[in-house]
Amino acid sequence: MTLTLTVSDEVRDLAPGFTQFAIEAHGLVNGPSSEASSALLDDAARRLAERLGGRAPHEDPHMAAWRQTYTAFGAKPSRTRNSAEALAKRALSDGGLPRINLLVDLYNAISVAYLIPVGGEDADHIQGGMRLVRATGDEEFVTTAAGERAIEHPDAGEVVWRDDAGVTCRRWNWRQGPRTRLTEDTVNAVFLLESLAPMPVADLERAGAELVELLEKFSPGARISPRDPQ
């Protein structure tokens, strides 16, 4: 079954240079982080440092475009960084990148190496299709606070990913809710790679192709279905 992914006209108007590359995958094998996935993260940090050439992540033109877009929908990009910038800062820090699980390590490595937001959603926990919309402010975002279940509401006008049950990721790609995160039990997933102009679509496609290769390597036999960039 193909998962429906739509981007609202309001979001297109806000960010006309936005492009997404989706990969749907079935029959994945996940598990704890391994030496192999850890090595990928270390290599991604090396590639990032080479790409930046001594600049801070937010000085990269692609990250600057994300900051401008965050500001346009009312977020403060220096406090709520897009996922790629947040990961890049960790990659360049003394502590380095976190090790989460195999699948998350794979897409985090691609995010850092290409300096592009990448997310993964457990397809079995998505209700209905996924939609990128500007929030009304009434939607529910179920998260955790101090170890307890908590419900937040996005700001009116905030860009969010949502399904029929509520918001799955706030501020476009800032914070994912626990309901659809990839866990060690995940077998079916959708991966979203997101870019803004001035990043060439060809670079987005290269990042997606590398993620497809990694998924095929770490989950032999899985059905991996990349979609055309939209």
C-alpha positions in Angstrom: 0.0 0.0 0.0 1.4 3.4 -1.0 1.3 6.1 1.6 -0.2 9.4 0.4 2.0 12.5 0.9 0.7 15.9 0.1 2.0 19.5 0.5 -0.6 22.2 0.9 -0.8 25.2 -1.4 -0.2 27.4 1.7 3.1 25.8 2.3 4.0 26.0 -1.4 3.2 29.7 -1.3 5.4 30.2 1.8 8.4 28.3 0.3 8.1 28.0 -3.5 11.6 26.5 -3.7 10.7 23.5 -1.5 11.2 20.0 -2.8 10.7 16.7 -1.1 12.1 13.3 -2.0 10.2 10.4 -0.4 11.3 6.8 0.0 8.8 4.1 1.1 10.3 0.9 2.5 8.7 -2.4 3.5 10.3 -5.3 5.2 13.1 -3.4 6.9 15.4 -4.9 9.6 16.1 -2.5 12.4 18.1 -3.0 15.6 20.6 -1.3 17.9 23.3 0.9 16.5 26.3 -1.1 15.3 29.9 -0.5 14.5 28.9 -0.2 10.9 26.2 2.4 11.5 28.6 4.3 13.9 31.3 4.4 11.3 28.8 5.9 8.8 28.0 8.7 11.3 31.7 9.4 11.9 32.2 9.5 8.1 29.2 11.9 7.7 30.8 14.2 10.3 34.0 14.2 8.3 32.1 15.0 5.0 30.2 17.8 6.7 33.4 19.4 8.0 34.8 19.2 4.5 31.7 20.7 3.0 31.6 23.6 5.4 35.3 24.4 5.2 35.4 26.1 8.6 32.1 27.8 8.4 29.3 27.3 11.0 26.4 25.2 9.7 24.0 28.2 9.7 26.3 30.0 7.3 25.7 27.4 4.6 23.3 28.8 1.9 20.9 25.9 2.3 20.7 26.3 6.1 20.3 30.1 5.6 17.3 29.4 3.4 15.8 27.2 6.1 16.3 29.9 8.7 14.5 32.4 6.5 11.6 30.1 6.0 11.4 29.3 9.7 11.2 33.1 10.4 8.5 33.4 7.7 6.1 31.2 9.6 6.9 32.7 13.0 9.6 30.4 14.4 12.9 31.6 15.9 15.5 29.7 14.0 18.3 30.4 16.4 16.3 28.6 19.2 14.4 26.0 17.2 16.8 24.9 14.5 15.8 22.7 11.5 16.8 19.1 12.0 19.8 19.3 9.7 21.3 22.3 11.4 20.7 20.8 14.8 22.4 17.5 13.8 25.3 19.4 12.1 26.1 21.3 15.3 26.2 18.0 17.2 28.3 16.4 14.6 30.9 19.2 14.9 30.8 19.2 18.7 33.1 17.2 21.1 30.2 14.8 21.9 29.5 14.0 18.2 26.4 12.5 16.8 24.0 10.4 18.9 23.6 6.7 18.1 19.9 5.9 18.2 19.2 2.7 16.2 20.3 1.3 12.8 17.6 3.0 10.7 17.9 6.4 12.4 21.7 6.3 12.2 21.4 5.7 8.4 19.2 8.7 7.7 21.0 10.9 10.2 24.2 10.1 8.4 22.7 11.2 5.1 21.3 14.4 6.7 24.7 15.4 8.1 26.7 14.4 5.0 24.5 16.4 2.7 23.4 19.1 5.2 19.7 18.4 4.4 16.7 17.6 6.7 15.9 13.9 6.6 13.2 12.3 8.7 11.8 8.7 9.1 8.3 7.8 10.0 7.0 4.3 11.0 4.4 3.7 8.3 2.4 1.3 10.6 1.7 4.1 13.0 0.5 6.7 10.5 -3.2 7.1 10.3 -4.3 8.1 6.8 -2.0 10.0 4.6 0.7 12.5 5.7 0.1 16.2 5.0 2.5 19.2 5.2 0.2 22.1 6.2 0.1 25.4 8.1 -1.5 24.7 11.4 -4.7 26.3 12.7 -3.4 25.9 16.3 -6.1 23.5 17.4 -4.2 20.3 16.3 -2.8 18.0 18.9 0.8 17.1 19.1 1.4 14.2 21.5 4.8 14.2 23.0 6.5 13.5 26.4 7.5 15.9 29.1 9.4 14.8 32.3 8.8 11.2 31.2 5.0 11.7 31.0 2.6 11.9 28.1 1.9 15.5 27.2 -0.2 17.3 24.6 1.0 20.5 22.9 -0.7 22.6 20.2 1.3 24.2 17.4 1.2 27.9 16.8 -1.4 29.2 14.3 0.4 29.4 10.9 3.2 27.0 12.0 4.2 24.5 9.3 3.7 20.9 10.5 3.5 17.4 9.2 0.3 15.7 10.3 -1.9 12.7 9.7 -5.5 11.9 10.6 -4.6 11.5 14.3 -2.7 14.8 14.7 0.6 16.4 14.3 3.6 14.1 13.7 6.3 16.7 13.5 6.3 20.3 14.6 7.9 23.4 12.9 8.3 21.5 9.7 11.2 19.3 10.7 12.2 20.5 14.1 10.7 18.0 16.6 9.1 14.6 15.8 6.5 13.1 18.1 7.1 9.7 19.6 4.0 8.0 18.0 5.6 7.6 14.5 9.3 7.5 15.4 11.4 4.6 14.1 12.0 2.0 16.8 13.8 -1.3 16.8 10.4 -2.9 16.0 9.9 -0.8 12.9 9.6 -2.9 9.7 7.7 -0.4 7.3 8.7 3.2 7.0 8.7 6.3 4.9 11.8 8.6 4.7 11.5 12.2 3.8 14.4 14.3 2.5 13.6 18.0 2.2 15.3 20.8 0.5 14.9 24.5 -0.3 16.4 26.6 -3.1 19.3 27.3 -3.6 20.1 23.6 -3.2 19.9 21.9 -6.6 17.3 19.2 -6.9 20.1 17.0 -8.3 21.8 17.2 -4.9 18.6 16.1 -3.2 18.4 13.2 -5.6 22.0 12.1 -4.9 21.2 12.2 -1.1 18.1 10.1 -1.7 20.0 7.6 -3.9 22.6 7.1 -1.2 20.0 6.5 1.4 18.3 3.9 -0.8 21.7 2.1 -1.2 22.2 2.1 2.6 18.7 0.8 3.3 19.3 -2.0 0.7 22.6 -2.8 2.3 21.4 -2.9 5.9 18.0 -4.5 5.1 18.6 -7.0 2.3 15.3 -8.2 0.8 13.4 -5.1 1.8 11.2 -3.4 -0.8 12.5 0.1 -1.3 10.5 2.4 -3.4 11.9 5.9 -4.1 9.5 8.5 -5.5 10.2 11.3 -7.9 11.1 14.6 -6.2 8.0 16.9 -5.8 
